[in-house]
Amino acid sequence: MPQPVRVSYQIMGFNALKLSYPMVQDFVNEMYVNESNQLDAFERYIAKFGCITHLNHGDWAKFAKCYDGLEHAKNKYNIKLAMAYRK
């Protein structure tokens, strides 16, 4: 049986208000509740900042830049995403 691919992501607290959390502390509190709330924050982020379009098209370089910023290439984030997707 194939092993599931482990996904890891991080949403910084300074995005809380942009993602419709009333205050940063509300965002933090929600992240402690469960993984579903963490996934919700990630979904909000990629929708709000337009990353979802790149994800839907499998454009890993544009998705990585949208999600991780200009430094994504230094850590080969787009390559790692593409490899995880193929897996």
Jmol script that loads the backbone (N, CA, C; Angstrom):
load data "model"
ATOM      1  N   MET A   1       0.841  -1.173   0.000  1.00  0.00           N
ATOM      2  CA  MET A   1       0.000   0.000   0.000  1.00  0.00           C
ATOM      3  C   MET A   1       0.893   1.245   0.000  1.00  0.00           C
ATOM      4  N   PRO A   2       0.617   2.215  -0.898  1.00  0.00           N
ATOM      5  CA  PRO A   2       1.442   3.427  -0.923  1.00  0.00           C
ATOM      6  C   PRO A   2       1.252   4.262   0.339  1.00  0.00           C
ATOM      7  N   GLN A   3       2.343   4.845   0.768  1.00  0.00           N
ATOM      8  CA  GLN A   3       2.299   5.701   1.941  1.00  0.00           C
ATOM      9  C   GLN A   3       1.782   7.089   1.551  1.00  0.00           C
ATOM     10  N   PRO A   4       0.972   7.707   2.404  1.00  0.00           N
ATOM     11  CA  PRO A   4       0.499   9.052   2.089  1.00  0.00           C
ATOM     12  C   PRO A   4       1.659  10.041   2.112  1.00  0.00           C
ATOM     13  N   VAL A   5       1.553  11.049   1.276  1.00  0.00           N
ATOM     14  CA  VAL A   5       2.560  12.096   1.252  1.00  0.00           C
ATOM     15  C   VAL A   5       2.259  13.062   2.393  1.00  0.00           C
ATOM     16  N   ARG A   6       3.245  13.318   3.195  1.00  0.00           N
ATOM     17  CA  ARG A   6       3.070  14.241   4.329  1.00  0.00           C
ATOM     18  C   ARG A   6       3.209  15.666   3.821  1.00  0.00           C
ATOM     19  N   VAL A   7       2.238  16.479   4.101  1.00  0.00           N
ATOM     20  CA  VAL A   7       2.239  17.867   3.650  1.00  0.00           C
ATOM     21  C   VAL A   7       2.493  18.774   4.838  1.00  0.00           C
ATOM     22  N   SER A   8       3.323  19.746   4.633  1.00  0.00           N
ATOM     23  CA  SER A   8       3.619  20.704   5.686  1.00  0.00           C
ATOM     24  C   SER A   8       3.517  22.108   5.097  1.00  0.00           C
ATOM     25  N   TYR A   9       2.859  22.990   5.796  1.00  0.00           N
ATOM     26  CA  TYR A   9       2.743  24.372   5.345  1.00  0.00           C
ATOM     27  C   TYR A   9       2.657  25.259   6.572  1.00  0.00           C
ATOM     28  N   GLN A  10       2.862  26.532   6.344  1.00  0.00           N
ATOM     29  CA  GLN A  10       2.864  27.475   7.460  1.00  0.00           C
ATOM     30  C   GLN A  10       2.224  28.773   6.990  1.00  0.00           C
ATOM     31  N   ILE A  11       1.312  29.275   7.785  1.00  0.00           N
ATOM     32  CA  ILE A  11       0.706  30.571   7.530  1.00  0.00           C
ATOM     33  C   ILE A  11       1.145  31.487   8.665  1.00  0.00           C
ATOM     34  N   MET A  12       1.753  32.586   8.319  1.00  0.00           N
ATOM     35  CA  MET A  12       2.262  33.506   9.324  1.00  0.00           C
ATOM     36  C   MET A  12       1.121  34.333   9.921  1.00  0.00           C
ATOM     37  N   GLY A  13       1.245  34.643  11.198  1.00  0.00           N
ATOM     38  CA  GLY A  13       0.221  35.383  11.922  1.00  0.00           C
ATOM     39  C   GLY A  13      -0.076  36.759  11.358  1.00  0.00           C
ATOM     40  N   PHE A  14       0.905  37.383  10.694  1.00  0.00           N
ATOM     41  CA  PHE A  14       0.654  38.719  10.150  1.00  0.00           C
ATOM     42  C   PHE A  14      -0.367  38.703   9.016  1.00  0.00           C
ATOM     43  N   ASN A  15      -0.737  37.498   8.542  1.00  0.00           N
ATOM     44  CA  ASN A  15      -1.780  37.368   7.517  1.00  0.00           C
ATOM     45  C   ASN A  15      -3.176  37.207   8.115  1.00  0.00           C
ATOM     46  N   ALA A  16      -3.290  37.119   9.411  1.00  0.00           N
ATOM     47  CA  ALA A  16      -4.560  36.795  10.069  1.00  0.00           C
ATOM     48  C   ALA A  16      -5.701  37.712   9.660  1.00  0.00           C
ATOM     49  N   LEU A  17      -5.500  39.003   9.721  1.00  0.00           N
ATOM     50  CA  LEU A  17      -6.581  39.938   9.386  1.00  0.00           C
ATOM     51  C   LEU A  17      -6.954  39.854   7.911  1.00  0.00           C
ATOM     52  N   LYS A  18      -5.963  39.675   7.055  1.00  0.00           N
ATOM     53  CA  LYS A  18      -6.222  39.531   5.613  1.00  0.00           C
ATOM     54  C   LYS A  18      -7.040  38.275   5.317  1.00  0.00           C
ATOM     55  N   LEU A  19      -6.953  37.286   6.212  1.00  0.00           N
ATOM     56  CA  LEU A  19      -7.666  36.027   6.024  1.00  0.00           C
ATOM     57  C   LEU A  19      -8.985  35.996   6.794  1.00  0.00           C
ATOM     58  N   SER A  20      -9.422  37.157   7.237  1.00  0.00           N
ATOM     59  CA  SER A  20     -10.726  37.350   7.892  1.00  0.00           C
ATOM     60  C   SER A  20     -10.818  36.818   9.313  1.00  0.00           C
ATOM     61  N   TYR A  21      -9.694  36.699   9.983  1.00  0.00           N
ATOM     62  CA  TYR A  21      -9.729  36.416  11.413  1.00  0.00           C
ATOM     63  C   TYR A  21      -9.840  37.762  12.114  1.00  0.00           C
ATOM     64  N   PRO A  22     -10.694  37.890  13.137  1.00  0.00           N
ATOM     65  CA  PRO A  22     -10.892  39.192  13.783  1.00  0.00           C
ATOM     66  C   PRO A  22      -9.607  39.795  14.370  1.00  0.00           C
ATOM     67  N   MET A  23      -8.786  38.934  14.962  1.00  0.00           N
ATOM     68  CA  MET A  23      -7.516  39.373  15.554  1.00  0.00           C
ATOM     69  C   MET A  23      -6.495  38.258  15.384  1.00  0.00           C
ATOM     70  N   VAL A  24      -5.233  38.597  15.503  1.00  0.00           N
ATOM     71  CA  VAL A  24      -4.170  37.589  15.373  1.00  0.00           C
ATOM     72  C   VAL A  24      -4.364  36.490  16.408  1.00  0.00           C
ATOM     73  N   GLN A  25      -4.748  36.846  17.625  1.00  0.00           N
ATOM     74  CA  GLN A  25      -4.924  35.830  18.666  1.00  0.00           C
ATOM     75  C   GLN A  25      -6.034  34.852  18.300  1.00  0.00           C
ATOM     76  N   ASP A  26      -7.083  35.318  17.625  1.00  0.00           N
ATOM     77  CA  ASP A  26      -8.144  34.410  17.169  1.00  0.00           C
ATOM     78  C   ASP A  26      -7.586  33.398  16.175  1.00  0.00           C
ATOM     79  N   PHE A  27      -6.738  33.871  15.281  1.00  0.00           N
ATOM     80  CA  PHE A  27      -6.079  32.992  14.318  1.00  0.00           C
ATOM     81  C   PHE A  27      -5.246  31.940  15.054  1.00  0.00           C
ATOM     82  N   VAL A  28      -4.432  32.385  15.997  1.00  0.00           N
ATOM     83  CA  VAL A  28      -3.576  31.470  16.764  1.00  0.00           C
ATOM     84  C   VAL A  28      -4.420  30.437  17.504  1.00  0.00           C
ATOM     85  N   ASN A  29      -5.465  30.890  18.155  1.00  0.00           N
ATOM     86  CA  ASN A  29      -6.342  29.980  18.893  1.00  0.00           C
ATOM     87  C   ASN A  29      -6.935  28.914  17.974  1.00  0.00           C
ATOM     88  N   GLU A  30      -7.371  29.324  16.783  1.00  0.00           N
ATOM     89  CA  GLU A  30      -7.952  28.372  15.826  1.00  0.00           C
ATOM     90  C   GLU A  30      -6.934  27.328  15.378  1.00  0.00           C
ATOM     91  N   MET A  31      -5.678  27.713  15.255  1.00  0.00           N
ATOM     92  CA  MET A  31      -4.652  26.776  14.806  1.00  0.00           C
ATOM     93  C   MET A  31      -4.394  25.695  15.845  1.00  0.00           C
ATOM     94  N   TYR A  32      -4.659  25.997  17.106  1.00  0.00           N
ATOM     95  CA  TYR A  32      -4.475  25.013  18.183  1.00  0.00           C
ATOM     96  C   TYR A  32      -5.622  24.008  18.262  1.00  0.00           C
ATOM     97  N   VAL A  33      -6.769  24.332  17.689  1.00  0.00           N
ATOM     98  CA  VAL A  33      -7.946  23.477  17.842  1.00  0.00           C
ATOM     99  C   VAL A  33      -7.769  22.139  17.132  1.00  0.00           C
ATOM    100  N   ASN A  34      -7.453  22.174  15.840  1.00  0.00           N
ATOM    101  CA  ASN A  34      -7.289  20.924  15.096  1.00  0.00           C
ATOM    102  C   ASN A  34      -6.669  21.174  13.719  1.00  0.00           C
ATOM    103  N   GLU A  35      -6.323  20.110  13.044  1.00  0.00           N
ATOM    104  CA  GLU A  35      -5.714  20.212  11.715  1.00  0.00           C
ATOM    105  C   GLU A  35      -6.691  20.749  10.681  1.00  0.00           C
ATOM    106  N   SER A  36      -7.964  20.503  10.879  1.00  0.00           N
ATOM    107  CA  SER A  36      -8.969  21.012   9.951  1.00  0.00           C
ATOM    108  C   SER A  36      -8.943  22.543   9.905  1.00  0.00           C
ATOM    109  N   ASN A  37      -8.780  23.173  11.052  1.00  0.00           N
ATOM    110  CA  ASN A  37      -8.687  24.637  11.092  1.00  0.00           C
ATOM    111  C   ASN A  37      -7.409  25.122  10.418  1.00  0.00           C
ATOM    112  N   GLN A  38      -6.337  24.355  10.551  1.00  0.00           N
ATOM    113  CA  GLN A  38      -5.082  24.712   9.887  1.00  0.00           C
ATOM    114  C   GLN A  38      -5.239  24.620   8.370  1.00  0.00           C
ATOM    115  N   LEU A  39      -5.907  23.578   7.915  1.00  0.00           N
ATOM    116  CA  LEU A  39      -6.156  23.431   6.481  1.00  0.00           C
ATOM    117  C   LEU A  39      -7.060  24.549   5.982  1.00  0.00           C
ATOM    118  N   ASP A  40      -8.045  24.935   6.778  1.00  0.00           N
ATOM    119  CA  ASP A  40      -8.918  26.050   6.411  1.00  0.00           C
ATOM    120  C   ASP A  40      -8.106  27.328   6.220  1.00  0.00           C
ATOM    121  N   ALA A  41      -7.162  27.589   7.106  1.00  0.00           N
ATOM    122  CA  ALA A  41      -6.318  28.782   6.984  1.00  0.00           C
ATOM    123  C   ALA A  41      -5.492  28.723   5.697  1.00  0.00           C
ATOM    124  N   PHE A  42      -4.968  27.545   5.377  1.00  0.00           N
ATOM    125  CA  PHE A  42      -4.196  27.383   4.145  1.00  0.00           C
ATOM    126  C   PHE A  42      -5.078  27.623   2.925  1.00  0.00           C
ATOM    127  N   GLU A  43      -6.280  27.080   2.946  1.00  0.00           N
ATOM    128  CA  GLU A  43      -7.216  27.292   1.841  1.00  0.00           C
ATOM    129  C   GLU A  43      -7.559  28.771   1.686  1.00  0.00           C
ATOM    130  N   ARG A  44      -7.783  29.450   2.803  1.00  0.00           N
ATOM    131  CA  ARG A  44      -8.057  30.890   2.757  1.00  0.00           C
ATOM    132  C   ARG A  44      -6.883  31.632   2.124  1.00  0.00           C
ATOM    133  N   TYR A  45      -5.676  31.259   2.527  1.00  0.00           N
ATOM    134  CA  TYR A  45      -4.482  31.938   2.041  1.00  0.00           C
ATOM    135  C   TYR A  45      -4.325  31.774   0.528  1.00  0.00           C
ATOM    136  N   ILE A  46      -4.391  30.538   0.049  1.00  0.00           N
ATOM    137  CA  ILE A  46      -4.145  30.338  -1.388  1.00  0.00           C
ATOM    138  C   ILE A  46      -5.267  30.918  -2.238  1.00  0.00           C
ATOM    139  N   ALA A  47      -6.470  31.018  -1.677  1.00  0.00           N
ATOM    140  CA  ALA A  47      -7.574  31.672  -2.404  1.00  0.00           C
ATOM    141  C   ALA A  47      -7.389  33.186  -2.397  1.00  0.00           C
ATOM    142  N   LYS A  48      -7.111  33.752  -1.241  1.00  0.00           N
ATOM    143  CA  LYS A  48      -6.983  35.208  -1.075  1.00  0.00           C
ATOM    144  C   LYS A  48      -5.874  35.788  -1.941  1.00  0.00           C
ATOM    145  N   PHE A  49      -4.741  35.104  -1.993  1.00  0.00           N
ATOM    146  CA  PHE A  49      -3.581  35.640  -2.695  1.00  0.00           C
ATOM    147  C   PHE A  49      -3.426  35.101  -4.125  1.00  0.00           C
ATOM    148  N   GLY A  50      -4.408  34.331  -4.592  1.00  0.00           N
ATOM    149  CA  GLY A  50      -4.403  33.872  -5.975  1.00  0.00           C
ATOM    150  C   GLY A  50      -3.519  32.667  -6.258  1.00  0.00           C
ATOM    151  N   CYS A  51      -2.983  32.056  -5.236  1.00  0.00           N
ATOM    152  CA  CYS A  51      -2.098  30.898  -5.429  1.00  0.00           C
ATOM    153  C   CYS A  51      -2.868  29.695  -5.965  1.00  0.00           C
ATOM    154  N   ILE A  52      -4.158  29.634  -5.689  1.00  0.00           N
ATOM    155  CA  ILE A  52      -4.980  28.488  -6.104  1.00  0.00           C
ATOM    156  C   ILE A  52      -4.967  28.298  -7.617  1.00  0.00           C
ATOM    157  N   THR A  53      -4.919  29.393  -8.357  1.00  0.00           N
ATOM    158  CA  THR A  53      -4.881  29.303  -9.819  1.00  0.00           C
ATOM    159  C   THR A  53      -3.635  28.552 -10.274  1.00  0.00           C
ATOM    160  N   HIS A  54      -2.505  28.894  -9.703  1.00  0.00           N
ATOM    161  CA  HIS A  54      -1.244  28.234 -10.077  1.00  0.00           C
ATOM    162  C   HIS A  54      -1.250  26.768  -9.647  1.00  0.00           C
ATOM    163  N   LEU A  55      -1.834  26.501  -8.490  1.00  0.00           N
ATOM    164  CA  LEU A  55      -1.940  25.130  -8.009  1.00  0.00           C
ATOM    165  C   LEU A  55      -2.809  24.300  -8.949  1.00  0.00           C
ATOM    166  N   ASN A  56      -3.931  24.866  -9.346  1.00  0.00           N
ATOM    167  CA  ASN A  56      -4.839  24.154 -10.257  1.00  0.00           C
ATOM    168  C   ASN A  56      -4.207  23.866 -11.614  1.00  0.00           C
ATOM    169  N   HIS A  57      -3.288  24.717 -12.034  1.00  0.00           N
ATOM    170  CA  HIS A  57      -2.622  24.508 -13.327  1.00  0.00           C
ATOM    171  C   HIS A  57      -1.326  23.718 -13.202  1.00  0.00           C
ATOM    172  N   GLY A  58      -0.973  23.342 -11.979  1.00  0.00           N
ATOM    173  CA  GLY A  58       0.264  22.583 -11.782  1.00  0.00           C
ATOM    174  C   GLY A  58       1.501  23.395 -12.086  1.00  0.00           C
ATOM    175  N   ASP A  59       1.399  24.717 -11.981  1.00  0.00           N
ATOM    176  CA  ASP A  59       2.552  25.585 -12.223  1.00  0.00           C
ATOM    177  C   ASP A  59       3.264  25.784 -10.887  1.00  0.00           C
ATOM    178  N   TRP A  60       4.173  24.875 -10.602  1.00  0.00           N
ATOM    179  CA  TRP A  60       4.814  24.822  -9.298  1.00  0.00           C
ATOM    180  C   TRP A  60       5.684  26.033  -9.022  1.00  0.00           C
ATOM    181  N   ALA A  61       6.332  26.559 -10.046  1.00  0.00           N
ATOM    182  CA  ALA A  61       7.180  27.741  -9.847  1.00  0.00           C
ATOM    183  C   ALA A  61       6.335  28.950  -9.440  1.00  0.00           C
ATOM    184  N   LYS A  62       5.233  29.171 -10.127  1.00  0.00           N
ATOM    185  CA  LYS A  62       4.363  30.309  -9.789  1.00  0.00           C
ATOM    186  C   LYS A  62       3.676  30.093  -8.445  1.00  0.00           C
ATOM    187  N   PHE A  63       3.264  28.856  -8.165  1.00  0.00           N
ATOM    188  CA  PHE A  63       2.655  28.584  -6.871  1.00  0.00           C
ATOM    189  C   PHE A  63       3.663  28.840  -5.748  1.00  0.00           C
ATOM    190  N   ALA A  64       4.873  28.343  -5.922  1.00  0.00           N
ATOM    191  CA  ALA A  64       5.908  28.513  -4.896  1.00  0.00           C
ATOM    192  C   ALA A  64       6.198  29.994  -4.666  1.00  0.00           C
ATOM    193  N   LYS A  65       6.276  30.770  -5.732  1.00  0.00           N
ATOM    194  CA  LYS A  65       6.526  32.204  -5.594  1.00  0.00           C
ATOM    195  C   LYS A  65       5.361  32.882  -4.882  1.00  0.00           C
ATOM    196  N   CYS A  66       4.142  32.523  -5.228  1.00  0.00           N
ATOM    197  CA  CYS A  66       2.950  33.103  -4.609  1.00  0.00           C
ATOM    198  C   CYS A  66       2.881  32.760  -3.125  1.00  0.00           C
ATOM    199  N   TYR A  67       3.134  31.534  -2.793  1.00  0.00           N
ATOM    200  CA  TYR A  67       3.000  31.068  -1.408  1.00  0.00           C
ATOM    201  C   TYR A  67       4.223  31.406  -0.555  1.00  0.00           C
ATOM    202  N   ASP A  68       5.407  31.193  -1.116  1.00  0.00           N
ATOM    203  CA  ASP A  68       6.634  31.272  -0.321  1.00  0.00           C
ATOM    204  C   ASP A  68       7.447  32.535  -0.588  1.00  0.00           C
ATOM    205  N   GLY A  69       7.066  33.323  -1.575  1.00  0.00           N
ATOM    206  CA  GLY A  69       7.776  34.565  -1.860  1.00  0.00           C
ATOM    207  C   GLY A  69       8.961  34.383  -2.787  1.00  0.00           C
ATOM    208  N   LEU A  70       9.699  35.453  -2.926  1.00  0.00           N
ATOM    209  CA  LEU A  70      10.801  35.485  -3.890  1.00  0.00           C
ATOM    210  C   LEU A  70      11.945  34.541  -3.556  1.00  0.00           C
ATOM    211  N   GLU A  71      12.059  34.133  -2.317  1.00  0.00           N
ATOM    212  CA  GLU A  71      13.152  33.258  -1.898  1.00  0.00           C
ATOM    213  C   GLU A  71      12.881  31.778  -2.195  1.00  0.00           C
ATOM    214  N   HIS A  72      11.729  31.460  -2.778  1.00  0.00           N
ATOM    215  CA  HIS A  72      11.354  30.047  -2.979  1.00  0.00           C
ATOM    216  C   HIS A  72      12.391  29.282  -3.804  1.00  0.00           C
ATOM    217  N   ALA A  73      12.977  29.932  -4.774  1.00  0.00           N
ATOM    218  CA  ALA A  73      13.910  29.246  -5.673  1.00  0.00           C
ATOM    219  C   ALA A  73      15.190  28.818  -4.943  1.00  0.00           C
ATOM    220  N   LYS A  74      15.588  29.597  -3.957  1.00  0.00           N
ATOM    221  CA  LYS A  74      16.820  29.290  -3.216  1.00  0.00           C
ATOM    222  C   LYS A  74      16.739  27.912  -2.565  1.00  0.00           C
ATOM    223  N   ASN A  75      15.570  27.558  -2.079  1.00  0.00           N
ATOM    224  CA  ASN A  75      15.376  26.254  -1.427  1.00  0.00           C
ATOM    225  C   ASN A  75      14.745  25.211  -2.349  1.00  0.00           C
ATOM    226  N   LYS A  76      14.635  25.551  -3.626  1.00  0.00           N
ATOM    227  CA  LYS A  76      14.074  24.647  -4.642  1.00  0.00           C
ATOM    228  C   LYS A  76      12.675  24.161  -4.244  1.00  0.00           C
ATOM    229  N   TYR A  77      11.910  25.074  -3.663  1.00  0.00           N
ATOM    230  CA  TYR A  77      10.566  24.740  -3.188  1.00  0.00           C
ATOM    231  C   TYR A  77       9.685  24.232  -4.322  1.00  0.00           C
ATOM    232  N   ASN A  78       9.776  24.875  -5.492  1.00  0.00           N
ATOM    233  CA  ASN A  78       8.962  24.445  -6.630  1.00  0.00           C
ATOM    234  C   ASN A  78       9.314  23.029  -7.075  1.00  0.00           C
ATOM    235  N   ILE A  79      10.569  22.677  -7.023  1.00  0.00           N
ATOM    236  CA  ILE A  79      11.010  21.331  -7.412  1.00  0.00           C
ATOM    237  C   ILE A  79      10.499  20.297  -6.408  1.00  0.00           C
ATOM    238  N   LYS A  80      10.591  20.639  -5.130  1.00  0.00           N
ATOM    239  CA  LYS A  80      10.100  19.742  -4.086  1.00  0.00           C
ATOM    240  C   LYS A  80       8.594  19.524  -4.193  1.00  0.00           C
ATOM    241  N   LEU A  81       7.854  20.594  -4.516  1.00  0.00           N
ATOM    242  CA  LEU A  81       6.410  20.469  -4.701  1.00  0.00           C
ATOM    243  C   LEU A  81       6.096  19.543  -5.868  1.00  0.00           C
ATOM    244  N   ALA A  82       6.770  19.743  -6.975  1.00  0.00           N
ATOM    245  CA  ALA A  82       6.538  18.926  -8.173  1.00  0.00           C
ATOM    246  C   ALA A  82       6.844  17.443  -7.892  1.00  0.00           C
ATOM    247  N   MET A  83       7.934  17.193  -7.178  1.00  0.00           N
ATOM    248  CA  MET A  83       8.287  15.817  -6.859  1.00  0.00           C
ATOM    249  C   MET A  83       7.239  15.174  -5.939  1.00  0.00           C
ATOM    250  N   ALA A  84       6.774  15.928  -4.950  1.00  0.00           N
ATOM    251  CA  ALA A  84       5.742  15.404  -4.034  1.00  0.00           C
ATOM    252  C   ALA A  84       4.449  15.135  -4.790  1.00  0.00           C
ATOM    253  N   TYR A  85       4.116  15.993  -5.722  1.00  0.00           N
ATOM    254  CA  TYR A  85       2.891  15.805  -6.516  1.00  0.00           C
ATOM    255  C   TYR A  85       2.987  14.538  -7.361  1.00  0.00           C
ATOM    256  N   ARG A  86       4.126  14.333  -7.985  1.00  0.00           N
ATOM    257  CA  ARG A  86       4.315  13.134  -8.826  1.00  0.00           C
ATOM    258  C   ARG A  86       4.258  11.854  -7.992  1.00  0.00           C
ATOM    259  N   LYS A  87       4.720  11.940  -6.755  1.00  0.00           N
ATOM    260  CA  LYS A  87       4.720  10.798  -5.856  1.00  0.00           C
ATOM    261  C   LYS A  87       3.303  10.380  -5.572  1.00  0.00           C
TER     262      LYS A  87
END
end "model"
wireframe off; spacefill off
backbone 0.3
color backbone group
